[in-house]
């Protein structure tokens, strides 16, 4: 199946896969919320980012080149600005992903730790209820409820960490590959 996916892409003589991006003007590559910001500080268009990350997922590795074809024609200086902007943008996205992961780990740790503390309290309460032969239904209900809350908290902490870590790590890897990707421009796409 991988060969059929790679057959959809053009390749360079050295075997690197080419991810082609075409636009009429360089402005189409970027979000247009801040029209005054220089290109090296602007975010790439969401559709472009989704396209690039989807292509990298299909390709499955860092052996690719991003090739831009801009009808308007670009100066060498603007080409270099697009190259450095792409590197900066995907390094920024990598940092954002790391911040999300850090928050996820903090929340998972808090849930896990609170679950362990609640479980310890639950064991103490259950022991107290079992030693007290006259333990009322309310005490037993409270003790069992604490045990359930503890296990739910522990499970939620572990599940959040184990299920969400891998997708975040994969996105970081894709962003790293895109930040390091060679950027070329198709012949005839520049003007001096």
Buried (B, 14 or more C-beta within 10 A) or exposed (E): EEEEBEEEBEBBEEEBBBBEBEBEEBBBBBBEEEEEEEBBEBBBBEEBBEBBBEBBEBBEEBBBBBBBBBEEBBEEEBBEBBBEBBBBBBBBBBEEBEEBBEEBBEBBEEBBEBBBEBBEBBBEBBEEBEEEEEBEEEBBEBBBEBBEBBBEBBEBBBEBBEEBBEEBEEBBBBBBBBBEBEBBBBEEBBEE
